Structure formats: C-alpha cells, structure tokens
Amino acid sequence: MILLGTGGHNRLDGGDDADQILGGAGHDTVYGGGNDDIIDGGTGNDVLSGGYGHDAMDGGAGHDRMDGDGGTDILIGGTGNDTLNGGDGEDYLCAGFDGDRLMTNWGADRFDGGAGLDTAILFRGAATAAIRFDLRDTSVAQVLDNGASVVNIEMVSLFTGRGADSLIGGARNDTYFAGAGNDTLDGWHGDDLLYGEAGNDLIQGGNGDDHMNGGLGHDTLAGGAQNDILTGDSGEDLLTGGAGDDRIDGGAGIDTAVYSGNKADYEVYRGGDGDVVLRDLRPNADGTDTLVLVDRLAFADGTVTMAHMLARGRAPVAQADVVTVSEDGVAKVNVLANDSDDDGDTLSVVSVTAADPNLSVAFTRAGQVTVTPGAAYQALGAGQSLLTTADVVIRDPYGNTGHSALSIIVTGANDAPKAANDARSIGEDAGPTTINVLANDRDPDANAHLFVSGLDLGSTFGAVTINGDGTLSYDPGRAFQYLAAGEWATDSFAYTVSDGYGGQSTATVTLTIAGADEQMAMAVPDAMAGWDMAVWG
C-alpha cells in the first residue's frame, strides 16, 4: 500500500501491510505497523515509527524522531537535529548531516554519525564480557560485545555490564556507567560524567570539568587540570583532584585525598558551610579544594589524618616590607609587624635570603631584620640608589609558612677621592713638561668626575700651570741651570683633586732634574768679514 500525506500535518498508519508511506510537507506522524515498510518523512518535524517488521525510514528535512521498534531496521536522519532509536533487532542508524541523537536497546546495531556533532546512547547493561571502547578517534569504529558498532559519533552515553571494561572518552562530553566489574574509565577531553558503579574501579577525568563517582568498591579517582567533582561513594577510595578547584567527597568508608606537595605547602580550615577547605599555597599547583567525608590526606612527605591537618589551622599571611639604608649605614626593620594569622598564632621568622650576595642580612625569630650593604655599594654616588630584594619566610607553631618580599633600597653617599703621589724625571733644559696627575687617582663613586682644583707652589722652584684638559705643565725654567752634567736636584709641588660633590684629596708631585754641560759663546774678530761667533764646551 502507498500512503501519501498532504501538505499539512498528517497522521498516517500503514497497518499490517508492507507499505510505502510518504509524509510530504508538514509535521507528520507516521506508523508503519506490521510488515516491512518504507517511510519517508519529507519536510517538517516528523515522528516516524516503523512498528514490527524490517523497516527503512528517512526523516528528510526537519528535526525528526524515528523509532525502529521491532525488526531489523534502517534509519536515516537526513538534515536537521534528529533522534533515532533502533529498538529491538539489528538496526542501521545513520545520523545524516546535523547534530543527531542515536539510541539502541538490545540489538547489534550499527551507528554512523555522519556529519555534525552527534550523540549515541548505548545500553549494554546485560553484557557479561569486557567492553573496550575508545572515542579519541571518531573515524575508527568501536565494536561492543554484542557486535554493535559506533563510528563518526562525537559524544557517547554508554551503560555497560559486569565485565572489566575499558572506556575512553573523546574530545566532547561523554557519559559512562561502567556497571559491575573492575573497570577503567578515562574521560580524556570534555566535561564528562564517569560512574564506576560496582567493582574496584580506576577513573580518570582528563581535561575538562568532570564529575566522577566510584560507586561500590575500593576505587581510585583522579581529576585533571580543571575543576572536577570526585565522589568516592562506598568503599575505601583514593581521590586525587589534581590542578583546579575541585570538590572531593569521600562518601562511606575510610577515604584518602592525594596531593602532590608537602604538608607545609597547604593550609586546611573549615569554610563557612562547615566543609573543609584545603588550599595549595604554591601557584599553579593543586588549587583550592572542598573536602567532604575525607578521612586522610596523603602528601609527598607523608600521610596524616584530617584531624591532624585541621589542628594546624590556616597558614599565616606575610605582607611585603620596604627598608631604606645608606651605603655606609645599617638599617633595621620588623618584618612581622604587618603580617597576620587568622588563627591568632604567634609567628616567627625562619629565613631571610638576600638576592644580592654583596648585601648582608641578619634576623631574629621575633622579626627584626638587620641590613648592611657590602663594599660593592660604595660605587653609588650622592643622589643615586639601588633596589634589591630579600625573600622572607615566616611560620606559625604548626609548621604553616608564608613568604613575602623585603624590598631594600640602598642610597648612595659621596665618597672622597684618593689622590696618589706622582714622580717624574726631566732635564734642566726640558722646558714645559705635561704631567697627567689624575691618571693614578681614584674615586669609589661611579658617577664622580675628578679634576684638579688647586695647587700648592709655596716651595716650588719651577712654574706649574693647569691645562684645559685637566693635566698639569711643569717648566723648570732657568732655576736649575747651575747643575753640571751628572748632578741632580729635586723640585716638588702639591695639588688638590676634587670630585665635584665636596670630596677632596691632596697628593705631591716630585720632579728629579738632571744637570747638563753648559755651552759658552763669545764673539772674535775676523779679518776677512768682521765678527764671528766661536762656541766651545
């Protein structure tokens, strides 16, 4: 029998015959009835039911719902967001082009999601064999224990039975109910719902905000990098939240929450609702978790009871401090003065570590820190300063610690230059000689510019002048012409060097003058041409 719908919203029933039913336009309701039917929903949001028999259905355009019911059926979603239910029998479900929802109850159905973001709901609660299901590569068909297969499906809700199942999610949001047996569940990516149910299960959330429940048995649950919810339920469970701010509920039994750091890296306290809050003091580590019915806490340096950690209270809050010290001075600051502890515990300083080894720091447990700059800071001149830091660690009586930075500002002071004596040897006839007296003078301050600011020539025989480039010129003149060859005399003068900031220093320049034979000249008559000059030594 051929049934054709009109352009409106039709209700068509094929009865017990082998029918071909075309819904046409509109939102149609079609029931194939008994026997093998061919049903085309056409356009519109249709409801198609194959009934008993081996039926072939095409939803066409629109958001359709198709039920294969009994028999081996073929369901094709077409365009639109469709819902396909194979029902009993071994059915073939093809989602089509958009985001569809595919379901099966008992048969060895074949699911093909096609294009779009599709979801498959698979019920295998009756399975006794182990099921291996891995959705990381959706192009690879996954085959269940009864022969049912899934391909091109992005999200799955899978209910398994009594086998030791291995279920791995894909890039989207998956739901796994593993049933009885010791199962392994891995959400991989996406925000997943993972239920171990009965058995000793291993559940890993992977990336995403996951919800994990161990169910009955002694289960191991591990969150990932996001904010997860871990529920141990019954049994003695091991729960690891990992990174992110997680909620961990141990449920019945003696349950343990696991953390990557040492006990001193965390603070534990009760929140306003009475739940326990555990906060990792390290950045980008285990985050801040809320704990319910957790009996023990396992850290890298040992396992303790929750009661033990709660007795420690909260970690102290260390605030940053600043101190200023002169390069020639010593400064003191109490780094505990602005720190606090919510439990009212007495705090103490356990270490102060300077970033610069040229800076000396000493401290008392009561909080006083003494800062002494080393010799390297003498290079700072007047008006200059240098900022450095020290790491301060404080602690309460229960071992909770806090860290803060002590900023240390070292201010410069003017240091006087150090003039060094100079010595030169010249001849009595040398004339003006340049002497760079600043070449061996020094100033500790890096910003100093030395210059000669004065001369003391009270006992000096030669002439001394200050040149434009900062050097000096010494001229013995005729003061030492009396020296014969091989004879020596000394002369000296003092000079003052200044740094421009009020610092001065004085040094002496000593000159050794060597004598020379004098040449004598006289005029004698010359019969040929007049007077000539005769010279002899």
C-alpha positions in Angstrom: 0.0 0.0 0.0 1.2 3.5 -0.8 0.2 6.3 1.6 0.8 9.9 0.6 0.5 12.8 3.0 -0.9 16.2 2.1 0.9 19.5 2.6 -0.5 19.7 6.2 0.3 17.8 9.4 -0.6 14.3 8.6 -1.2 11.2 10.7 -0.6 8.1 8.6 -0.9 4.4 9.7 0.2 1.6 7.4 -1.5 -1.2 9.3 -0.3 -4.7 8.7 0.6 -4.4 5.1 4.0 -3.8 3.6 3.6 -0.1 3.0 5.4 2.8 1.3 4.5 6.0 3.2 5.4 9.5 2.1 4.7 12.2 4.7 5.4 15.1 2.4 5.4 18.6 3.8 4.3 19.4 7.4 4.9 17.9 10.7 3.7 14.3 10.2 3.1 11.3 12.5 3.7 8.0 10.7 3.3 4.5 12.0 4.3 1.7 9.7 2.5 -1.1 11.6 3.2 -4.7 10.9 5.3 -6.0 7.9 8.2 -4.3 6.1 7.6 -0.7 5.5 9.4 2.2 3.7 8.7 5.5 5.3 9.9 9.0 4.1 9.0 11.8 6.5 9.6 14.5 3.9 10.0 18.1 5.2 8.9 19.2 8.7 9.5 17.8 12.1 8.1 14.3 11.9 7.5 11.4 14.2 8.2 8.1 12.5 7.6 4.6 13.9 8.4 1.5 11.9 6.4 -0.9 14.0 7.1 -4.6 13.6 9.0 -5.8 10.5 12.1 -4.8 8.7 11.6 -1.1 8.0 13.5 1.6 6.2 12.9 5.2 7.3 14.3 8.5 6.1 13.5 11.5 8.2 14.2 14.0 5.4 14.4 17.7 6.3 13.5 18.9 9.8 14.0 17.8 13.3 12.6 14.2 13.3 12.1 11.4 15.8 12.4 7.9 14.4 11.8 4.6 16.2 12.6 1.3 14.5 10.7 -0.7 17.1 10.9 -4.4 16.3 12.8 -6.0 13.4 16.0 -5.1 11.5 15.5 -1.5 10.5 17.4 1.2 8.6 17.0 4.7 10.0 18.5 7.7 8.1 18.2 11.1 9.8 18.6 13.4 6.9 19.0 17.1 7.6 18.1 18.6 11.0 18.7 17.5 14.5 17.1 14.1 14.7 16.6 11.4 17.3 17.0 7.8 16.1 16.1 4.8 18.2 16.8 1.4 16.7 14.6 -0.6 19.1 14.8 -4.3 19.0 16.7 -6.1 16.3 19.9 -5.4 14.5 19.4 -1.9 13.1 21.4 0.5 11.0 21.2 4.1 12.2 22.7 6.9 10.1 22.5 10.3 11.6 22.8 12.4 8.4 24.2 15.9 8.2 23.5 17.7 11.5 23.7 17.1 15.2 21.7 14.0 15.9 20.9 11.7 18.8 21.1 7.9 18.3 19.9 5.2 20.7 19.8 1.4 20.9 18.3 -1.0 23.4 19.3 -4.6 22.7 20.3 -5.4 19.1 23.7 -5.4 17.4 23.0 -2.1 15.8 25.4 -0.1 13.6 25.6 3.6 14.3 27.1 6.1 11.8 27.0 9.7 13.0 27.9 11.1 9.6 28.4 14.9 9.6 27.5 17.1 12.5 28.0 16.8 16.3 26.2 13.5 17.1 25.4 11.7 20.4 24.9 7.9 20.8 23.2 6.3 23.7 24.2 2.7 24.1 22.6 0.3 26.7 24.8 -2.8 27.4 23.8 -3.4 31.0 23.3 -7.0 30.3 26.8 -7.5 29.0 29.0 -10.1 30.8 32.1 -9.7 28.7 34.5 -6.9 29.0 33.9 -3.9 26.7 36.7 -1.9 25.1 35.5 1.5 23.9 37.8 4.3 22.8 36.3 7.5 21.3 39.5 9.5 20.8 39.4 8.9 17.1 35.8 9.0 16.0 36.6 7.7 12.5 37.6 4.3 13.9 34.6 2.1 14.5 34.1 0.9 18.1 32.6 -2.5 18.4 30.7 -3.6 21.6 30.5 -7.1 23.0 27.3 -7.9 21.0 28.6 -6.7 17.7 27.0 -3.3 17.8 29.4 -0.7 16.3 29.8 3.1 16.5 31.6 5.4 14.1 31.6 9.1 13.5 30.0 9.7 16.8 31.4 12.6 18.9 29.6 12.1 22.2 28.5 8.9 23.9 26.4 7.8 26.8 27.4 4.2 27.4 25.9 1.8 30.0 27.9 -1.4 30.4 27.5 -4.6 32.4 29.6 -7.0 34.6 32.8 -7.2 32.6 36.1 -5.4 33.4 35.5 -2.6 30.9 38.0 -0.1 29.5 36.1 3.1 28.4 37.9 6.2 27.0 36.1 9.3 26.1 36.6 11.6 23.1 37.0 15.4 22.6 33.4 16.2 23.7 31.3 15.5 26.8 30.8 11.7 27.4 28.9 9.7 30.0 30.0 6.3 31.1 28.2 4.0 33.6 30.5 1.0 33.9 28.3 -1.4 35.8 29.9 -4.2 37.8 33.5 -5.3 37.4 36.8 -3.7 37.9 36.6 -1.0 35.3 39.0 1.6 33.8 37.4 4.9 32.7 39.2 7.9 31.1 37.2 10.9 30.1 40.1 12.3 28.0 38.7 15.7 26.9 35.4 17.4 27.5 33.2 17.7 30.6 32.4 14.1 31.3 30.2 12.1 33.7 32.1 8.9 34.8 30.5 6.3 37.1 32.4 3.2 38.1 29.3 1.7 39.8 30.2 -1.7 41.4 33.8 -3.1 41.5 37.2 -1.6 42.2 37.4 1.0 39.5 40.1 3.3 38.1 38.6 6.6 36.9 40.5 9.5 35.3 38.7 12.7 34.4 41.3 14.1 31.9 40.8 17.6 30.7 37.6 19.4 31.3 35.3 19.9 34.3 34.5 16.2 35.1 32.1 14.5 37.5 33.4 11.1 38.7 31.7 8.7 41.0 33.4 5.5 42.1 30.3 3.7 43.3 30.7 0.5 45.3 34.1 -0.9 45.9 37.6 0.5 46.6 38.0 3.0 43.8 40.8 5.3 42.6 39.7 8.6 41.1 41.9 11.3 39.6 40.8 14.6 38.2 42.7 16.7 35.7 43.6 20.3 35.0 40.1 21.8 35.5 37.5 22.0 38.3 36.3 18.5 38.9 33.8 16.7 41.3 35.1 13.4 42.7 32.8 11.2 44.8 34.2 8.0 46.2 30.8 6.7 47.4 31.2 3.3 49.2 34.5 1.6 50.0 37.9 2.9 50.8 38.7 5.2 48.0 41.8 7.1 46.8 40.9 10.5 45.3 43.3 12.9 43.5 41.8 16.2 42.5 44.9 17.5 40.6 45.0 21.0 39.3 41.9 23.2 39.5 39.5 23.9 42.3 37.9 20.5 43.0 35.2 19.1 45.2 36.1 15.8 46.8 33.5 13.7 48.6 34.8 10.5 50.1 31.5 9.0 50.9 31.3 5.9 53.1 34.5 4.2 54.1 38.0 5.4 55.1 38.9 7.6 52.1 42.1 9.4 51.3 42.7 12.6 49.2 46.1 12.7 47.5 48.2 15.9 46.9 51.4 16.5 45.1 53.2 18.8 47.5 54.5 18.5 51.1 52.2 19.2 54.1 53.8 22.6 54.6 52.6 23.7 51.1 49.0 23.7 52.1 46.6 25.3 54.6 43.5 23.5 55.8 40.5 25.1 57.5 36.7 24.9 57.7 34.7 27.1 55.4 31.6 28.9 56.3 29.3 26.0 55.5 31.4 23.6 57.6 33.1 21.8 54.8 36.9 21.5 54.9 38.8 23.8 52.5 42.4 22.7 51.5 44.4 25.5 49.7 47.7 24.9 48.0 49.9 27.8 48.8 52.0 27.2 45.6 50.9 29.0 42.4 49.6 26.9 39.6 49.6 23.6 41.6 46.7 21.8 43.2 44.4 24.7 43.6 41.8 25.1 46.4 39.6 22.0 47.1 36.5 21.5 49.1 36.6 18.2 51.1 33.7 16.2 52.4 33.9 12.9 54.4 37.6 12.6 53.6 39.5 10.9 56.5 43.1 11.1 55.4 45.4 13.3 53.4 48.4 11.9 51.5 51.2 14.4 50.8 54.6 13.9 49.2 56.2 13.8 52.7 53.7 11.6 54.4 50.0 10.8 55.1 48.2 12.3 58.0 44.6 12.3 59.3 42.2 15.1 58.5 42.0 15.9 62.2 45.8 16.4 62.3 45.7 18.9 59.5 42.8 20.8 60.9 44.6 21.2 64.1 47.4 23.1 62.2 45.0 25.8 61.2 45.5 28.3 58.4 48.8 29.5 57.0 50.0 32.9 58.1 49.7 35.8 55.6 53.1 37.5 55.0 53.0 41.1 53.7 55.7 42.8 51.7 58.1 45.2 53.5 60.4 48.0 52.5 63.6 49.3 54.2 66.0 52.1 53.1 69.7 52.0 54.1 72.6 54.2 53.3 75.6 52.6 51.6 77.7 53.5 54.7 75.0 52.6 57.2 72.9 49.8 58.8 69.1 49.6 58.8 66.6 47.6 60.8 63.0 46.6 60.1 60.5 44.3 61.8 59.0 42.2 59.0 56.4 40.6 61.2 54.8 43.9 62.1 52.3 43.9 59.2 51.9 40.1 59.0 48.8 38.3 60.2 47.4 34.8 61.2 43.7 34.1 61.1 44.2 31.5 63.9 45.8 34.1 66.2 49.0 32.0 66.4 52.4 33.6 67.3 54.5 34.0 64.2 58.3 33.7 63.8 60.8 34.4 61.0 62.6 31.2 59.8 64.8 32.6 57.0 65.7 35.8 55.2 67.7 35.3 51.9 69.1 38.3 50.1 69.1 38.2 46.3 72.4 40.1 46.2 75.4 38.3 47.9 77.0 41.8 48.5 74.2 42.6 51.0 74.4 41.2 54.5 71.1 40.4 56.2 70.7 39.1 59.8 67.4 38.4 61.5 65.8 37.3 64.8 62.9 34.9 65.2 60.9 37.9 66.6 61.0 39.5 63.2 63.8 42.1 63.3 65.9 42.1 60.1 69.2 44.0 60.0 70.5 45.1 56.6 74.2 46.0 56.0 75.4 46.9 52.5 78.8 45.5 51.4 81.8 47.3 49.8 80.3 46.9 46.3 77.7 49.6 47.2 80.4 52.2 47.7 80.2 52.7 43.9 76.9 54.6 44.5 77.3 58.3 44.4 75.4 61.1 46.0 71.8 61.1 44.7 72.0 57.5 43.4 70.1 54.5 44.8 69.8 50.7 44.0 66.8 48.5 44.7 67.3 44.8 45.6 65.2 42.3 47.5 65.3 39.5 50.1 62.9 36.6 50.5 61.4 36.3 53.9 59.8 33.1 55.2 57.6 33.1 58.3 56.0 30.2 60.2 53.3 29.5 62.8 53.7 27.0 65.6 52.1 24.2 63.4 54.6 24.5 60.6 52.4 26.6 58.2 54.6 29.0 56.3 54.2 32.2 54.4 56.5 34.0 52.0 57.0 37.7 51.4 59.5 40.1 49.7 61.6 42.6 51.6 62.4 45.5 49.2 65.8 47.0 50.1 66.7 50.5 48.8 70.4 51.3 49.2 71.1 55.0 48.8 74.5 56.4 47.7 76.7 58.9 49.6 79.6 60.9 48.4 83.0 59.3 49.0 86.1 61.4 48.8 88.6 60.7 46.0 92.0 59.3 46.8 94.9 61.2 45.1 98.1 59.3 44.6 101.6 60.9 44.6 103.4 61.2 41.2 107.1 61.4 40.2 108.8 62.4 37.0 112.5 62.9 35.9 113.4 65.6 33.4 116.4 67.6 32.3 117.3 71.1 33.4 116.6 72.3 29.8 113.4 70.3 29.3 111.1 73.2 29.1 107.3 72.7 29.8 106.5 69.1 30.6 102.9 67.7 30.7 102.0 65.5 33.7 98.7 63.7 34.0 98.4 63.6 37.7 94.8 62.2 37.6 95.8 59.0 35.8 96.5 57.2 39.1 93.9 59.0 41.3 90.7 57.1 42.2 87.2 57.7 43.4 84.9 54.9 44.8 81.8 56.6 43.3 80.9 55.6 39.8 79.4 59.0 39.0 82.5 61.0 40.1 84.3 63.3 37.6 87.7 64.2 39.1 89.6 67.5 38.4 92.5 69.5 39.8 91.0 72.2 41.9 94.2 73.7 43.5 98.0 73.9 43.6 100.4 74.5 46.5 103.6 76.0 45.0 105.0 77.6 48.2 108.3 75.8 47.9 108.4 75.1 44.2 111.3 76.5 42.0 109.7 75.7 38.7 106.5 77.0 37.2 103.3 74.9 37.3 100.0 75.6 35.3 96.7 73.7 35.0 95.9 72.8 31.4 92.4 72.8 29.9 92.3 69.0 29.6 93.0 68.6 33.3 96.7 67.8 33.0 99.5 69.9 34.6 102.5 71.5 33.0 105.8 71.9 34.8 108.6 74.2 33.5 111.9 74.2 35.3 112.9 77.5 33.6 116.4 78.6 34.4 116.1 77.6 38.1 118.4 74.6 37.7 121.0 75.9 35.2 123.7 75.7 37.8 123.6 71.9 37.6 126.6 70.3 35.8 126.3 67.1 33.9 125.9 64.2 36.3 124.4 66.4 39.0 120.7 66.1 40.2 118.3 68.3 42.1 114.6 67.8 43.1 111.6 70.0 43.0 108.0 69.4 44.2 104.6 70.8 44.5 101.2 69.7 45.9 97.9 69.5 44.1 94.3 69.0 45.3 91.8 66.8 43.4 88.0 67.3 43.8 85.1 65.1 42.7 82.5 67.9 42.3 80.4 66.8 45.3 82.6 68.3 48.0 85.1 65.5 48.3 88.8 66.4 48.0 92.3 64.8 48.4 95.8 66.1 48.1 99.0 64.5 46.7 102.5 65.6 45.9 104.3 65.6 42.6 108.1 65.1 42.9 110.4 66.0 40.0 114.0 65.0 39.6 116.0 67.4 37.5 119.2 66.2 35.8 122.0 68.7 35.1 123.7 69.2 31.7 127.0 70.9 30.5 126.5 74.5 29.6 127.7 75.8 26.2 129.6 79.2 26.2 129.8 81.5 23.2 131.9 84.7 22.5 132.5 87.0 19.6 136.0 87.2 17.9 137.2 89.4 15.1 137.6 88.1 11.6 140.0 89.8 9.3 138.1 88.8 6.2 134.5 89.6 7.1 134.0 91.1 10.6 132.9 89.4 13.8 132.3 85.7 14.0 130.8 83.6 16.9 133.0 80.9 18.3 131.4 78.2 20.5 133.1 75.6 22.7 132.0 73.5 25.5 
